[in-house]
Amino acid sequence: MLDDLLTQFLDHLRYERNVSAHTLRNYESDLQQFFDYLAPERHQEEVAPEITQIDHLTIREWLSTLHSDQKKKSSIARKLAALRTFFQFLVREGVIELNPAKLVATPRKEKKLPVHLSIEDTIRFIETPDPETDFGKRDRAILELLYATGVRVSELVNANLRDVDLKNRLLRVFGKRRKERIVPFGEPAEKSLIAYLAVREKFLSNAPVTVRDAQPLILNYQGTRLS
């Protein structure tokens, strides 16, 4: 009975939903694992339940065994999603009335700590641009400001000259929904910014008048705002 329903479901995925071979294998593997859990040999003298007898408690018990086997939460969530899709197919086909997997909460995925650079790697990265070139001065200023202020790249490239207060080492940026923030920066960023501003006029040689009027802080080789 279960094997026949699985075959019908896989045919539905293959021919009606046109899923990839990889996705199809995942569905088949996840559902087969669930059926193996229900098999009589796993319950000694008990008889495997009919499809209409499988409820949310049965599914929770299976997921609990996966958790006990130290399966990843992402893997358990995928298997539960496969069950939901399978039982929803059976509801559509009139085999069962309700989808029992919908009553089972999805496990919360593990929160991974973000990967970050060490202080040494960060300094090495910031010092990568060649300070003897105009573009090197610009790129060093970009990296120093990003590191010192923590602003988004989009916020920095959208900043204009008037948004910089060198005297007080402050930068004004506009974030989401044009929300204004004033962020401080230190001496290293100040020095790099001064070095860049000293050569910034060279970038404006081919810039249109509209760019000169807008006065974007960070310029590309065409003298227009860095994208």
Beta strands, then each sheet from edge to edge (+ up, - down):
strand 1: 164-165
strand 2: 170-174
strand 3: 180-184
sheet 1: 1+ 2- 3+
end
